Amino acid sequence: MGSFKGHALPGSLFLVAGIWWTGKYSLLHAIRKNKNIGSTRFASRASQRRLEIFENSVILFFSFVGMVAEQFVADGPRLHLYDFTEKHWKYLHNWQHATMYLFFGLAAIVSLIVHAAEAAPLALDRLMLGIAFFNEGFLFLYHLHGRSMLDVHVHQLLLYAVFGQALIACLETFHRGNVILELLRCTLTLLQGSWFWEIGFVLYPPSGPEWDLNDHSNMMFITMCYSWHLAFAMLVVGVLYCTISSMVRSRLKRTPPVEMGLLKMQERDAESEDENL
């Protein structure tokens, strides 16, 4: 992560995850909300379970790629943690990043067990996701020793989004399906993703002049910039939610009576299928 690309990669992953989650939760909520008009097979528990399996398989894949990349990049540790010759720890930053990816991989594995094998309580996937976010923030909290003032500040701002996601995911353990909590987690995920990009531009600018990392006015500006990123994330989530809700409502209202009858039959079949799961 000690480069612009190293921050742009996780930033892009969190941005994609935030947009994906926003679209998924907005669609499911819009279908449930307009159930009196008509529903589709996408609202069935079986379809949602297949969607969760696909999503967590992708998360598991990228978590594994992240761990391998941190270990086997050109100057990576290659599974070495301690230098017995010089008697000190080595490559701790790489190991911390790999540990962060490890916990997201564990969260994906638990979710796959929950939704594919149904061998664990349903709420366990949200609890493990909250633990993964908490672990990410916990590692970053003790990742800043000896750094410049602005470097520490931009990472501390990141912690607000990370620990916020951890808290919300844990609340979802007890309030699953609460669209407000889900969209708030999506907002903070987008904030984390865009802020990773901002950190890359501040600490490792690909072009242009370098930032003065000990200038207090830069700290004031970057704090204001964080608020702009939050506003951007809220705007994206709000626009996606309203757009998807309007599309679902409009699509269901335009459904012909004959097709509406078929949809209701599919809905009854889906409910019967859910009862047998």
Wavefront OBJ file of the C-alpha trace (Angstrom):
o trace
v 0.000 0.000 0.000
v 3.006 2.342 0.158
v 2.265 3.782 -3.280
v -0.485 5.485 -5.250
v -1.527 2.195 -6.866
v -1.530 0.507 -3.470
v -4.230 2.921 -2.290
v -6.119 3.116 -5.577
v -6.675 -0.670 -5.662
v -8.493 -1.075 -2.306
v -10.218 2.245 -2.962
v -11.624 0.918 -6.231
v -12.741 -2.317 -4.554
v -14.607 -0.439 -1.830
v -16.214 1.868 -4.406
v -17.440 -1.123 -6.414
v -18.683 -2.824 -3.229
v -20.526 0.330 -2.152
v -22.270 0.731 -5.505
v -23.097 -2.988 -5.675
v -24.553 -3.036 -2.154
v -26.556 0.134 -2.819
v -28.079 -1.352 -5.966
v -28.816 -4.688 -4.286
v -30.427 -3.310 -1.141
v -32.355 -0.647 -3.068
v -33.761 -3.271 -5.431
v -34.763 -5.684 -2.666
v -36.360 -2.906 -0.604
v -38.259 -1.553 -3.621
v -39.620 -5.016 -4.427
v -40.710 -5.606 -0.828
v -42.234 -2.136 -0.625
v -44.275 -2.629 -3.806
v -45.314 -6.189 -3.032
v -48.965 -5.161 -3.101
v -48.533 -4.183 -6.755
v -46.712 -7.294 -7.758
v -43.521 -9.154 -7.059
v -40.941 -11.137 -8.976
v -38.772 -14.128 -8.436
v -35.894 -11.847 -7.373
v -37.622 -11.352 -4.024
v -37.518 -15.066 -3.203
v -35.163 -16.299 -0.532
v -33.588 -18.783 -2.934
v -32.658 -16.005 -5.371
v -31.262 -13.862 -2.577
v -29.238 -16.811 -1.350
v -27.712 -17.355 -4.808
v -26.906 -13.650 -4.972
v -25.146 -13.810 -1.598
v -23.138 -16.843 -2.709
v -21.983 -15.054 -5.863
v -21.130 -11.863 -3.974
v -19.102 -13.570 -1.262
v -17.288 -15.775 -3.762
v -16.050 -12.591 -5.448
v -15.046 -11.086 -2.077
v -13.173 -14.267 -1.159
v -11.324 -14.239 -4.503
v -10.171 -10.632 -4.173
v -9.213 -11.148 -0.521
v -6.986 -14.045 -1.562
v -5.474 -11.985 -4.387
v -4.809 -9.139 -1.933
v -3.023 -11.434 0.528
v -0.896 -12.996 -2.198
v -0.038 -9.584 -3.662
v 1.073 -8.226 -0.288
v 3.338 -11.221 0.242
v 4.843 -11.707 -3.200
v 5.235 -8.238 -4.708
v 8.759 -7.344 -5.852
v 9.849 -6.132 -2.395
v 7.380 -8.228 -0.391
v 8.127 -10.433 2.624
v 7.476 -13.744 0.834
v 6.153 -15.191 4.121
v 9.150 -13.937 6.143
v 8.255 -11.978 9.273
v 11.400 -11.948 11.454
v 15.030 -11.364 10.557
v 17.005 -13.689 12.811
v 20.304 -12.244 11.633
v 19.528 -8.628 12.540
v 17.055 -9.671 15.231
v 14.055 -7.484 14.381
v 10.639 -7.701 12.703
v 10.472 -7.106 8.961
v 7.769 -6.095 6.465
v 5.205 -5.369 9.173
v 3.203 -3.047 6.882
v 2.775 -5.821 4.318
v 1.763 -8.266 7.007
v -0.792 -5.839 8.438
v -2.325 -5.304 5.003
v -2.445 -9.052 4.393
v -4.130 -9.525 7.778
v -6.760 -6.971 6.789
v -7.509 -8.940 3.612
v -7.509 -12.160 5.664
v -10.410 -11.009 7.839
v -12.504 -9.987 4.844
v -11.784 -13.415 3.379
v -12.914 -15.034 6.634
v -16.101 -12.954 6.544
v -16.747 -14.188 2.992
v -16.145 -17.821 4.019
v -18.566 -17.512 6.954
v -21.190 -15.950 4.684
v -20.769 -18.779 2.171
v -21.280 -21.310 4.968
v -24.381 -19.425 6.123
v -26.008 -19.111 2.696
v -24.692 -22.151 0.803
v -24.667 -24.828 3.483
v -27.134 -23.243 5.954
v -24.893 -24.634 8.679
v -24.765 -21.471 10.782
v -27.188 -18.793 12.029
v -28.176 -16.267 9.366
v -27.047 -13.225 11.383
v -23.502 -14.571 11.631
v -22.578 -13.144 8.221
v -23.259 -9.565 9.358
v -21.438 -10.124 12.640
v -18.342 -11.404 10.832
v -18.472 -8.498 8.390
v -18.543 -6.108 11.347
v -15.525 -7.881 12.857
v -13.673 -7.589 9.532
v -14.276 -3.824 9.398
v -13.328 -3.460 13.063
v -10.100 -5.362 12.471
v -9.298 -3.095 9.521
v -9.709 -0.005 11.703
v -7.831 -1.614 14.597
v -4.831 -2.312 12.351
v -4.846 1.189 10.836
v -5.078 2.729 14.319
v -1.650 1.307 15.186
v -0.268 1.708 11.680
v 0.756 5.377 11.904
v 3.738 5.507 14.259
v 6.499 7.903 13.193
v 4.608 9.393 10.236
v 4.200 13.035 9.292
v 1.318 15.153 10.605
v -0.807 15.125 7.435
v -0.132 11.427 6.823
v -1.477 10.589 10.280
v -4.454 12.930 9.836
v -5.700 11.470 6.521
v -5.540 7.967 7.978
v -7.316 9.038 11.161
v -10.140 10.461 9.050
v -10.370 7.094 7.300
v -10.986 5.450 10.674
v -14.298 7.298 11.122
v -15.699 5.521 8.049
v -14.160 2.148 8.944
v -15.332 2.005 12.555
v -18.718 3.364 11.449
v -19.080 0.440 9.061
v -18.112 -1.976 11.828
v -20.765 -0.548 14.166
v -23.495 -0.587 11.520
v -22.717 -4.157 10.424
v -22.961 -5.280 14.063
v -26.310 -3.462 14.429
v -27.519 -5.316 11.314
v -26.889 -8.534 13.217
v -29.956 -7.671 15.315
v -31.863 -5.554 12.751
v -31.392 -7.432 9.499
v -33.185 -5.945 6.515
v -33.312 -2.427 7.948
v -32.846 -0.372 4.789
v -31.596 2.704 6.686
v -28.728 0.737 8.237
v -27.973 -0.943 4.924
v -27.824 2.323 2.985
v -25.768 3.970 5.710
v -23.223 1.143 5.438
v -23.219 1.637 1.666
v -22.539 5.357 2.159
v -19.587 4.720 4.464
v -18.241 2.054 2.096
v -18.252 4.575 -0.755
v -16.655 7.136 1.565
v -13.897 4.708 2.460
v -13.289 3.885 -1.196
v -13.072 7.488 -2.376
v -10.946 8.439 0.631
v -8.394 5.723 -0.194
v -8.034 7.446 -3.566
v -7.661 10.814 -1.818
v -4.930 9.413 0.433
v -3.111 8.172 -2.656
v -3.262 11.621 -4.276
v -2.098 13.362 -1.076
v 0.770 11.075 -0.082
v 1.853 9.752 -3.484
v 0.739 12.329 -6.106
v 1.144 10.770 -9.579
v 1.680 14.222 -11.070
v 1.958 17.813 -9.932
v 3.625 19.272 -6.827
v 3.915 17.293 -3.613
v 1.922 18.250 -0.538
v 3.614 19.827 2.481
v 2.852 17.103 5.015
v 3.543 19.390 8.001
v 1.445 22.408 6.949
v -1.522 22.960 9.272
v -3.541 24.696 6.522
v -3.326 21.496 4.498
v -4.869 19.667 7.464
v -7.733 22.157 7.526
v -8.324 21.756 3.792
v -8.153 17.962 3.852
v -10.681 17.862 6.721
v -13.083 19.946 4.631
v -12.341 17.675 1.682
v -13.425 14.684 3.802
v -16.826 16.345 4.257
v -17.077 16.734 0.472
v -16.355 13.048 0.033
v -19.119 12.228 2.531
v -21.549 14.483 0.658
v -20.577 12.775 -2.616
v -21.175 9.319 -1.119
v -24.582 10.369 0.237
v -25.519 11.826 -3.146
v -24.557 8.643 -5.021
v -26.517 6.421 -2.615
v -29.541 8.722 -2.717
v -29.596 8.937 -6.519
v -29.193 5.162 -6.948
v -31.907 4.417 -4.373
v -34.415 6.843 -5.911
v -33.642 5.698 -9.453
v -33.994 1.997 -8.695
v -37.141 2.520 -6.617
v -38.746 4.554 -9.401
v -37.807 1.982 -12.036
v -39.230 -0.913 -10.012
v -42.450 0.957 -9.220
v -42.863 2.071 -12.828
v -42.122 -1.423 -14.161
v -44.658 -3.069 -11.872
v -47.358 -0.490 -12.596
v -46.949 -1.036 -16.341
v -47.268 -4.793 -15.991
v -50.329 -6.014 -17.987
v -53.114 -7.758 -16.013
v -52.327 -11.168 -17.537
v -48.664 -10.867 -16.685
v -49.586 -9.594 -13.243
v -51.470 -12.802 -12.615
v -48.422 -14.804 -13.638
v -46.277 -12.709 -11.290
v -48.632 -13.442 -8.409
v -48.469 -17.155 -9.207
v -44.650 -16.910 -9.238
v -44.822 -15.105 -5.919
v -46.915 -17.881 -4.378
v -44.513 -20.480 -5.780
v -41.570 -18.533 -4.363
v -43.223 -18.368 -0.950
v -43.858 -22.120 -1.079
v -40.229 -22.633 -2.051
v -39.116 -20.490 0.886
v -41.195 -22.560 3.283
v -39.424 -25.684 2.071
v -35.938 -24.184 2.549
l 1 2 3 4 5 6 7 8 9 10 11 12 13 14 15 16 17 18 19 20 21 22 23 24 25 26 27 28 29 30 31 32 33 34 35 36 37 38 39 40 41 42 43 44 45 46 47 48 49 50 51 52 53 54 55 56 57 58 59 60 61 62 63 64 65 66 67 68 69 70 71 72 73 74 75 76 77 78 79 80 81 82 83 84 85 86 87 88 89 90 91 92 93 94 95 96 97 98 99 100 101 102 103 104 105 106 107 108 109 110 111 112 113 114 115 116 117 118 119 120 121 122 123 124 125 126 127 128 129 130 131 132 133 134 135 136 137 138 139 140 141 142 143 144 145 146 147 148 149 150 151 152 153 154 155 156 157 158 159 160 161 162 163 164 165 166 167 168 169 170 171 172 173 174 175 176 177 178 179 180 181 182 183 184 185 186 187 188 189 190 191 192 193 194 195 196 197 198 199 200 201 202 203 204 205 206 207 208 209 210 211 212 213 214 215 216 217 218 219 220 221 222 223 224 225 226 227 228 229 230 231 232 233 234 235 236 237 238 239 240 241 242 243 244 245 246 247 248 249 250 251 252 253 254 255 256 257 258 259 260 261 262 263 264 265 266 267 268 269 270 271 272 273 274 275 276 277
